Amino acid sequence: MKDHITLKWGTLKAWNLNSEKGRDLLKSYFALGASAGAMTQRDTPEQKELICQMIDECNADTIYLDWDGVDVSKDDAKKYVMENGA
């Protein structure tokens, strides 16, 4: 399966990261605590930074924003993460 990240409400909704680093970033993210769904997730600044690192690590050209139904650049995805959510 190809790498992909889907974001919604400023946080992770769906993902597939095949690299060891990507999987380690996911483990670190979830070790900090995660909600059952994107709508109720309240990322800490550290979790937002981990998502941005996952975006950089993702072997895909774009990141999908589920709420808007669009693919965006990695830079725009990181901006979305840092400027949205609690």
Biopython code that builds the backbone (N, CA, C, O; Angstrom):
import numpy as np
from Bio.PDB.StructureBuilder import StructureBuilder

atoms = [
    (1, "MET", "N", (0.839, -1.180, 0.000)),
    (1, "MET", "CA", (0.000, 0.000, 0.000)),
    (1, "MET", "C", (0.888, 1.248, 0.000)),
    (1, "MET", "O", (1.900, 1.304, 0.699)),
    (2, "LYS", "N", (0.498, 2.229, -0.783)),
    (2, "LYS", "CA", (1.259, 3.472, -0.881)),
    (2, "LYS", "C", (1.126, 4.305, 0.395)),
    (2, "LYS", "O", (0.136, 4.212, 1.121)),
    (3, "ASP", "N", (2.151, 5.122, 0.644)),
    (3, "ASP", "CA", (2.073, 6.087, 1.732)),
    (3, "ASP", "C", (0.950, 7.085, 1.466)),
    (3, "ASP", "O", (0.732, 7.506, 0.330)),
    (4, "HIS", "N", (0.253, 7.451, 2.516)),
    (4, "HIS", "CA", (-0.732, 8.525, 2.413)),
    (4, "HIS", "C", (-1.044, 9.054, 3.804)),
    (4, "HIS", "O", (-0.892, 8.350, 4.802)),
    (5, "ILE", "N", (-1.478, 10.295, 3.850)),
    (5, "ILE", "CA", (-1.977, 10.902, 5.081)),
    (5, "ILE", "C", (-3.237, 11.674, 4.717)),
    (5, "ILE", "O", (-3.267, 12.424, 3.741)),
    (6, "THR", "N", (-4.274, 11.474, 5.519)),
    (6, "THR", "CA", (-5.511, 12.241, 5.405)),
    (6, "THR", "C", (-5.686, 13.019, 6.694)),
    (6, "THR", "O", (-5.575, 12.466, 7.788)),
    (7, "LEU", "N", (-5.958, 14.302, 6.554)),
    (7, "LEU", "CA", (-6.163, 15.174, 7.704)),
    (7, "LEU", "C", (-7.609, 15.646, 7.748)),
    (7, "LEU", "O", (-8.250, 15.826, 6.713)),
    (8, "LYS", "N", (-8.113, 15.844, 8.966)),
    (8, "LYS", "CA", (-9.443, 16.412, 9.151)),
    (8, "LYS", "C", (-9.451, 17.117, 10.496)),
    (8, "LYS", "O", (-8.905, 16.607, 11.474)),
    (9, "TRP", "N", (-10.064, 18.279, 10.546)),
    (9, "TRP", "CA", (-10.122, 19.090, 11.756)),
    (9, "TRP", "C", (-8.729, 19.357, 12.319)),
    (9, "TRP", "O", (-8.554, 19.433, 13.535)),
    (10, "GLY", "N", (-7.752, 19.497, 11.449)),
    (10, "GLY", "CA", (-6.402, 19.845, 11.867)),
    (10, "GLY", "C", (-5.584, 18.713, 12.429)),
    (10, "GLY", "O", (-4.506, 18.949, 12.975)),
    (11, "THR", "N", (-6.064, 17.477, 12.314)),
    (11, "THR", "CA", (-5.341, 16.343, 12.882)),
    (11, "THR", "C", (-5.397, 15.141, 11.935)),
    (11, "THR", "O", (-5.999, 15.207, 10.863)),
    (12, "LEU", "N", (-4.768, 14.058, 12.343)),
    (12, "LEU", "CA", (-4.760, 12.830, 11.552)),
    (12, "LEU", "C", (-6.145, 12.203, 11.498)),
    (12, "LEU", "O", (-6.828, 12.094, 12.516)),
    (13, "LYS", "N", (-6.547, 11.798, 10.321)),
    (13, "LYS", "CA", (-7.774, 11.011, 10.179)),
    (13, "LYS", "C", (-7.429, 9.605, 9.691)),
    (13, "LYS", "O", (-7.952, 8.616, 10.206)),
    (14, "ALA", "N", (-6.549, 9.522, 8.699)),
    (14, "ALA", "CA", (-6.131, 8.231, 8.145)),
    (14, "ALA", "C", (-4.680, 8.353, 7.691)),
    (14, "ALA", "O", (-4.207, 9.446, 7.379)),
    (15, "TRP", "N", (-3.981, 7.225, 7.657)),
    (15, "TRP", "CA", (-2.570, 7.270, 7.306)),
    (15, "TRP", "C", (-2.076, 5.888, 6.916)),
    (15, "TRP", "O", (-2.662, 4.867, 7.275)),
    (16, "ASN", "N", (-1.006, 5.889, 6.187)),
    (16, "ASN", "CA", (-0.210, 4.702, 5.927)),
    (16, "ASN", "C", (1.204, 5.194, 5.663)),
    (16, "ASN", "O", (1.477, 5.826, 4.643)),
    (17, "LEU", "N", (2.086, 4.897, 6.586)),
    (17, "LEU", "CA", (3.498, 5.258, 6.443)),
    (17, "LEU", "C", (4.307, 3.975, 6.485)),
    (17, "LEU", "O", (4.243, 3.226, 7.460)),
    (18, "ASN", "N", (5.058, 3.723, 5.445)),
    (18, "ASN", "CA", (5.780, 2.458, 5.324)),
    (18, "ASN", "C", (7.190, 2.491, 5.880)),
    (18, "ASN", "O", (7.756, 1.436, 6.166)),
    (19, "SER", "N", (7.772, 3.662, 6.041)),
    (19, "SER", "CA", (9.149, 3.722, 6.524)),
    (19, "SER", "C", (9.201, 3.478, 8.032)),
    (19, "SER", "O", (8.227, 3.711, 8.747)),
    (20, "GLU", "N", (10.349, 3.009, 8.494)),
    (20, "GLU", "CA", (10.538, 2.794, 9.926)),
    (20, "GLU", "C", (10.393, 4.107, 10.686)),
    (20, "GLU", "O", (9.787, 4.141, 11.756)),
    (21, "LYS", "N", (10.950, 5.193, 10.134)),
    (21, "LYS", "CA", (10.835, 6.496, 10.782)),
    (21, "LYS", "C", (9.376, 6.928, 10.876)),
    (21, "LYS", "O", (8.946, 7.440, 11.910)),
    (22, "GLY", "N", (8.620, 6.726, 9.813)),
    (22, "GLY", "CA", (7.203, 7.079, 9.817)),
    (22, "GLY", "C", (6.440, 6.311, 10.878)),
    (22, "GLY", "O", (5.616, 6.888, 11.588)),
    (23, "ARG", "N", (6.702, 5.027, 10.995)),
    (23, "ARG", "CA", (6.039, 4.209, 12.019)),
    (23, "ARG", "C", (6.450, 4.652, 13.420)),
    (23, "ARG", "O", (5.625, 4.657, 14.335)),
    (24, "ASP", "N", (7.710, 5.021, 13.595)),
    (24, "ASP", "CA", (8.170, 5.514, 14.901)),
    (24, "ASP", "C", (7.500, 6.840, 15.258)),
    (24, "ASP", "O", (7.146, 7.067, 16.415)),
    (25, "LEU", "N", (7.325, 7.713, 14.269)),
    (25, "LEU", "CA", (6.630, 8.982, 14.515)),
    (25, "LEU", "C", (5.190, 8.728, 14.943)),
    (25, "LEU", "O", (4.687, 9.387, 15.853)),
    (26, "LEU", "N", (4.527, 7.782, 14.295)),
    (26, "LEU", "CA", (3.160, 7.427, 14.682)),
    (26, "LEU", "C", (3.103, 6.895, 16.107)),
    (26, "LEU", "O", (2.218, 7.273, 16.875)),
    (27, "LYS", "N", (4.037, 6.025, 16.466)),
    (27, "LYS", "CA", (4.081, 5.484, 17.831)),
    (27, "LYS", "C", (4.265, 6.608, 18.840)),
    (27, "LYS", "O", (3.601, 6.623, 19.877)),
    (28, "SER", "N", (5.151, 7.541, 18.551)),
    (28, "SER", "CA", (5.386, 8.675, 19.451)),
    (28, "SER", "C", (4.128, 9.524, 19.589)),
    (28, "SER", "O", (3.783, 9.968, 20.684)),
    (29, "TYR", "N", (3.446, 9.744, 18.465)),
    (29, "TYR", "CA", (2.214, 10.531, 18.471)),
    (29, "TYR", "C", (1.172, 9.877, 19.381)),
    (29, "TYR", "O", (0.604, 10.538, 20.250)),
    (30, "PHE", "N", (0.920, 8.578, 19.182)),
    (30, "PHE", "CA", (-0.106, 7.892, 19.952)),
    (30, "PHE", "C", (0.293, 7.683, 21.410)),
    (30, "PHE", "O", (-0.575, 7.581, 22.276)),
    (31, "ALA", "N", (1.582, 7.617, 21.690)),
    (31, "ALA", "CA", (2.041, 7.488, 23.079)),
    (31, "ALA", "C", (1.681, 8.722, 23.897)),
    (31, "ALA", "O", (1.566, 8.644, 25.120)),
    (32, "LEU", "N", (1.503, 9.863, 23.230)),
    (32, "LEU", "CA", (1.130, 11.091, 23.921)),
    (32, "LEU", "C", (-0.371, 11.154, 24.198)),
    (32, "LEU", "O", (-0.832, 12.044, 24.912)),
    (33, "GLY", "N", (-1.122, 10.231, 23.649)),
    (33, "GLY", "CA", (-2.562, 10.172, 23.873)),
    (33, "GLY", "C", (-3.325, 10.587, 22.639)),
    (33, "GLY", "O", (-3.015, 11.597, 22.007)),
    (34, "ALA", "N", (-4.330, 9.793, 22.300)),
    (34, "ALA", "CA", (-5.140, 10.100, 21.122)),
    (34, "ALA", "C", (-6.583, 9.708, 21.388)),
    (34, "ALA", "O", (-6.866, 8.748, 22.104)),
    (35, "SER", "N", (-7.472, 10.462, 20.803)),
    (35, "SER", "CA", (-8.901, 10.218, 20.902)),
    (35, "SER", "C", (-9.305, 9.146, 19.905)),
    (35, "SER", "O", (-8.522, 8.771, 19.031)),
    (36, "ALA", "N", (-10.518, 8.661, 20.037)),
    (36, "ALA", "CA", (-11.016, 7.635, 19.122)),
    (36, "ALA", "C", (-11.307, 8.185, 17.731)),
    (36, "ALA", "O", (-11.411, 7.414, 16.777)),
    (37, "GLY", "N", (-11.438, 9.491, 17.596)),
    (37, "GLY", "CA", (-11.745, 10.066, 16.301)),
    (37, "GLY", "C", (-11.150, 11.451, 16.133)),
    (37, "GLY", "O", (-10.838, 12.128, 17.113)),
    (38, "ALA", "N", (-10.995, 11.867, 14.885)),
    (38, "ALA", "CA", (-10.385, 13.162, 14.578)),
    (38, "ALA", "C", (-11.186, 14.318, 15.161)),
    (38, "ALA", "O", (-10.610, 15.323, 15.578)),
    (39, "MET", "N", (-12.518, 14.184, 15.195)),
    (39, "MET", "CA", (-13.356, 15.278, 15.667)),
    (39, "MET", "C", (-13.092, 15.613, 17.137)),
    (39, "MET", "O", (-13.200, 16.774, 17.530)),
    (40, "THR", "N", (-12.755, 14.632, 17.937)),
    (40, "THR", "CA", (-12.546, 14.859, 19.369)),
    (40, "THR", "C", (-11.073, 14.944, 19.764)),
    (40, "THR", "O", (-10.760, 15.153, 20.936)),
    (41, "GLN", "N", (-10.182, 14.786, 18.814)),
    (41, "GLN", "CA", (-8.747, 14.852, 19.100)),
    (41, "GLN", "C", (-8.325, 16.299, 19.365)),
    (41, "GLN", "O", (-8.690, 17.202, 18.613)),
    (42, "ARG", "N", (-7.571, 16.512, 20.414)),
    (42, "ARG", "CA", (-7.011, 17.821, 20.743)),
    (42, "ARG", "C", (-5.500, 17.666, 20.839)),
    (42, "ARG", "O", (-4.961, 17.333, 21.895)),
    (43, "ASP", "N", (-4.825, 17.912, 19.722)),
    (43, "ASP", "CA", (-3.380, 17.713, 19.660)),
    (43, "ASP", "C", (-2.632, 18.746, 20.482)),
    (43, "ASP", "O", (-2.981, 19.926, 20.509)),
    (44, "THR", "N", (-1.596, 18.268, 21.148)),
    (44, "THR", "CA", (-0.675, 19.149, 21.851)),
    (44, "THR", "C", (0.281, 19.754, 20.822)),
    (44, "THR", "O", (0.355, 19.266, 19.695)),
    (45, "PRO", "N", (1.011, 20.804, 21.191)),
    (45, "PRO", "CA", (2.019, 21.327, 20.261)),
    (45, "PRO", "C", (3.015, 20.247, 19.823)),
    (45, "PRO", "O", (3.442, 20.236, 18.669)),
    (46, "GLU", "N", (3.382, 19.350, 20.724)),
    (46, "GLU", "CA", (4.309, 18.262, 20.376)),
    (46, "GLU", "C", (3.673, 17.315, 19.351)),
    (46, "GLU", "O", (4.346, 16.869, 18.422)),
    (47, "GLN", "N", (2.400, 17.010, 19.513)),
    (47, "GLN", "CA", (1.723, 16.145, 18.554)),
    (47, "GLN", "C", (1.608, 16.826, 17.190)),
    (47, "GLN", "O", (1.763, 16.172, 16.159)),
    (48, "LYS", "N", (1.338, 18.129, 17.177)),
    (48, "LYS", "CA", (1.272, 18.855, 15.909)),
    (48, "LYS", "C", (2.619, 18.785, 15.189)),
    (48, "LYS", "O", (2.673, 18.608, 13.972)),
    (49, "GLU", "N", (3.696, 18.926, 15.945)),
    (49, "GLU", "CA", (5.032, 18.837, 15.356)),
    (49, "GLU", "C", (5.286, 17.431, 14.803)),
    (49, "GLU", "O", (5.878, 17.283, 13.734)),
    (50, "LEU", "N", (4.841, 16.405, 15.526)),
    (50, "LEU", "CA", (4.993, 15.037, 15.039)),
    (50, "LEU", "C", (4.205, 14.818, 13.745)),
    (50, "LEU", "O", (4.687, 14.145, 12.834)),
    (51, "ILE", "N", (3.003, 15.377, 13.661)),
    (51, "ILE", "CA", (2.231, 15.259, 12.417)),
    (51, "ILE", "C", (2.986, 15.919, 11.270)),
    (51, "ILE", "O", (3.041, 15.376, 10.167)),
    (52, "CYS", "N", (3.566, 17.080, 11.525)),
    (52, "CYS", "CA", (4.337, 17.762, 10.486)),
    (52, "CYS", "C", (5.530, 16.915, 10.041)),
    (52, "CYS", "O", (5.852, 16.872, 8.854)),
    (53, "GLN", "N", (6.178, 16.251, 10.977)),
    (53, "GLN", "CA", (7.285, 15.360, 10.627)),
    (53, "GLN", "C", (6.778, 14.171, 9.813)),
    (53, "GLN", "O", (7.449, 13.724, 8.883)),
    (54, "MET", "N", (5.589, 13.655, 10.162)),
    (54, "MET", "CA", (4.997, 12.559, 9.387)),
    (54, "MET", "C", (4.701, 13.018, 7.960)),
    (54, "MET", "O", (4.925, 12.273, 7.005)),
    (55, "ILE", "N", (4.200, 14.238, 7.818)),
    (55, "ILE", "CA", (3.925, 14.783, 6.487)),
    (55, "ILE", "C", (5.209, 14.819, 5.666)),
    (55, "ILE", "O", (5.211, 14.434, 4.497)),
    (56, "ASP", "N", (6.293, 15.277, 6.270)),
    (56, "ASP", "CA", (7.584, 15.304, 5.571)),
    (56, "ASP", "C", (8.051, 13.897, 5.213)),
    (56, "ASP", "O", (8.625, 13.688, 4.144)),
    (57, "GLU", "N", (7.811, 12.936, 6.095)),
    (57, "GLU", "CA", (8.262, 11.563, 5.895)),
    (57, "GLU", "C", (7.396, 10.814, 4.876)),
    (57, "GLU", "O", (7.861, 9.860, 4.252)),
    (58, "CYS", "N", (6.162, 11.234, 4.707)),
    (58, "CYS", "CA", (5.215, 10.555, 3.820)),
    (58, "CYS", "C", (5.727, 10.584, 2.377)),
    (58, "CYS", "O", (6.034, 11.645, 1.834)),
    (59, "ASN", "N", (5.810, 9.413, 1.777)),
    (59, "ASN", "CA", (6.298, 9.288, 0.397)),
    (59, "ASN", "C", (5.134, 9.477, -0.583)),
    (59, "ASN", "O", (4.778, 8.580, -1.347)),
    (60, "ALA", "N", (4.559, 10.683, -0.528)),
    (60, "ALA", "CA", (3.475, 11.073, -1.437)),
    (60, "ALA", "C", (3.687, 12.542, -1.782)),
    (60, "ALA", "O", (4.275, 13.294, -1.005)),
    (61, "ASP", "N", (3.210, 12.935, -2.935)),
    (61, "ASP", "CA", (3.390, 14.325, -3.371)),
    (61, "ASP", "C", (2.442, 15.283, -2.672)),
    (61, "ASP", "O", (2.764, 16.455, -2.479)),
    (62, "THR", "N", (1.261, 14.779, -2.289)),
    (62, "THR", "CA", (0.258, 15.637, -1.671)),
    (62, "THR", "C", (-0.347, 14.953, -0.440)),
    (62, "THR", "O", (-0.180, 13.754, -0.219)),
    (63, "ILE", "N", (-1.049, 15.757, 0.341)),
    (63, "ILE", "CA", (-1.753, 15.290, 1.525)),
    (63, "ILE", "C", (-3.227, 15.635, 1.323)),
    (63, "ILE", "O", (-3.552, 16.708, 0.815)),
    (64, "TYR", "N", (-4.111, 14.729, 1.720)),
    (64, "TYR", "CA", (-5.542, 14.918, 1.489)),
    (64, "TYR", "C", (-6.204, 15.575, 2.693)),
    (64, "TYR", "O", (-6.045, 15.114, 3.824)),
    (65, "LEU", "N", (-6.947, 16.654, 2.449)),
    (65, "LEU", "CA", (-7.755, 17.315, 3.478)),
    (65, "LEU", "C", (-9.188, 16.832, 3.312)),
    (65, "LEU", "O", (-9.884, 17.230, 2.377)),
    (66, "ASP", "N", (-9.620, 15.979, 4.218)),
    (66, "ASP", "CA", (-10.909, 15.312, 4.087)),
    (66, "ASP", "C", (-12.085, 16.287, 4.133)),
    (66, "ASP", "O", (-13.028, 16.152, 3.353)),
    (67, "TRP", "N", (-12.042, 17.248, 5.020)),
    (67, "TRP", "CA", (-13.164, 18.176, 5.150)),
    (67, "TRP", "C", (-13.391, 18.951, 3.847)),
    (67, "TRP", "O", (-14.529, 19.145, 3.420)),
    (68, "ASP", "N", (-12.303, 19.387, 3.230)),
    (68, "ASP", "CA", (-12.394, 20.175, 1.999)),
    (68, "ASP", "C", (-12.446, 19.322, 0.740)),
    (68, "ASP", "O", (-12.825, 19.810, -0.324)),
    (69, "GLY", "N", (-12.070, 18.054, 0.854)),
    (69, "GLY", "CA", (-12.078, 17.166, -0.305)),
    (69, "GLY", "C", (-11.031, 17.517, -1.340)),
    (69, "GLY", "O", (-11.267, 17.371, -2.539)),
    (70, "VAL", "N", (-9.852, 17.987, -0.878)),
    (70, "VAL", "CA", (-8.798, 18.396, -1.807)),
    (70, "VAL", "C", (-7.446, 17.833, -1.372)),
    (70, "VAL", "O", (-7.204, 17.557, -0.197)),
    (71, "ASP", "N", (-6.584, 17.675, -2.365)),
    (71, "ASP", "CA", (-5.184, 17.356, -2.106)),
    (71, "ASP", "C", (-4.416, 18.669, -2.047)),
    (71, "ASP", "O", (-4.643, 19.566, -2.859)),
    (72, "VAL", "N", (-3.499, 18.776, -1.075)),
    (72, "VAL", "CA", (-2.702, 19.990, -0.933)),
    (72, "VAL", "C", (-1.226, 19.624, -0.847)),
    (72, "VAL", "O", (-0.867, 18.470, -0.612)),
    (73, "SER", "N", (-0.383, 20.625, -1.041)),
    (73, "SER", "CA", (1.057, 20.409, -0.904)),
    (73, "SER", "C", (1.401, 20.086, 0.544)),
    (73, "SER", "O", (0.612, 20.340, 1.454)),
    (74, "LYS", "N", (2.566, 19.531, 0.739)),
    (74, "LYS", "CA", (3.013, 19.226, 2.095)),
    (74, "LYS", "C", (3.125, 20.500, 2.932)),
    (74, "LYS", "O", (2.774, 20.492, 4.112)),
    (75, "ASP", "N", (3.606, 21.589, 2.343)),
    (75, "ASP", "CA", (3.709, 22.849, 3.082)),
    (75, "ASP", "C", (2.335, 23.346, 3.512)),
    (75, "ASP", "O", (2.165, 23.798, 4.644)),
    (76, "ASP", "N", (1.361, 23.268, 2.620)),
    (76, "ASP", "CA", (0.004, 23.694, 2.972)),
    (76, "ASP", "C", (-0.603, 22.777, 4.032)),
    (76, "ASP", "O", (-1.342, 23.238, 4.901)),
    (77, "ALA", "N", (-0.294, 21.485, 3.964)),
    (77, "ALA", "CA", (-0.792, 20.540, 4.965)),
    (77, "ALA", "C", (-0.219, 20.860, 6.344)),
    (77, "ALA", "O", (-0.935, 20.814, 7.344)),
    (78, "LYS", "N", (1.063, 21.182, 6.393)),
    (78, "LYS", "CA", (1.681, 21.519, 7.683)),
    (78, "LYS", "C", (1.093, 22.815, 8.239)),
    (78, "LYS", "O", (0.881, 22.930, 9.446)),
    (79, "LYS", "N", (0.833, 23.773, 7.385)),
    (79, "LYS", "CA", (0.194, 25.025, 7.813)),
    (79, "LYS", "C", (-1.181, 24.724, 8.377)),
    (79, "LYS", "O", (-1.558, 25.270, 9.414)),
    (80, "TYR", "N", (-1.940, 23.859, 7.705)),
    (80, "TYR", "CA", (-3.264, 23.447, 8.147)),
    (80, "TYR", "C", (-3.206, 22.835, 9.556)),
    (80, "TYR", "O", (-4.030, 23.160, 10.412)),
    (81, "VAL", "N", (-2.249, 21.967, 9.784)),
    (81, "VAL", "CA", (-2.103, 21.328, 11.086)),
    (81, "VAL", "C", (-1.768, 22.350, 12.170)),
    (81, "VAL", "O", (-2.358, 22.333, 13.250)),
    (82, "MET", "N", (-0.836, 23.224, 11.880)),
    (82, "MET", "CA", (-0.360, 24.177, 12.889)),
    (82, "MET", "C", (-1.402, 25.267, 13.195)),
    (82, "MET", "O", (-1.394, 25.831, 14.289)),
    (83, "GLU", "N", (-2.282, 25.565, 12.255)),
    (83, "GLU", "CA", (-3.234, 26.670, 12.441)),
    (83, "GLU", "C", (-4.637, 26.209, 12.811)),
    (83, "GLU", "O", (-5.499, 27.047, 13.078)),
    (84, "ASN", "N", (-4.890, 24.912, 12.836)),
    (84, "ASN", "CA", (-6.223, 24.407, 13.149)),
    (84, "ASN", "C", (-6.197, 23.530, 14.387)),
    (84, "ASN", "O", (-5.137, 23.106, 14.847)),
    (85, "GLY", "N", (-7.362, 23.269, 14.909)),
    (85, "GLY", "CA", (-7.498, 22.421, 16.081)),
    (85, "GLY", "C", (-7.184, 23.182, 17.352)),
    (85, "GLY", "O", (-6.802, 24.352, 17.332)),
    (86, "ALA", "N", (-7.359, 22.483, 18.446)),
    (86, "ALA", "CA", (-7.145, 23.124, 19.758)),
    (86, "ALA", "C", (-5.672, 23.101, 20.129)),
    (86, "ALA", "O", (-5.296, 23.592, 21.193)),
]
sb = StructureBuilder()
sb.init_structure("model")
sb.init_model(0)
sb.init_chain("A")
sb.init_seg("    ")
for serial, (resi, resn, name, xyz) in enumerate(atoms, 1):
    if name == "N":
        sb.init_residue(resn, " ", resi, " ")
    sb.init_atom(name, np.array(xyz, "f"), 0.0, 1.0, " ", f" {name:<3s}", serial, name[0])
structure = sb.get_structure()
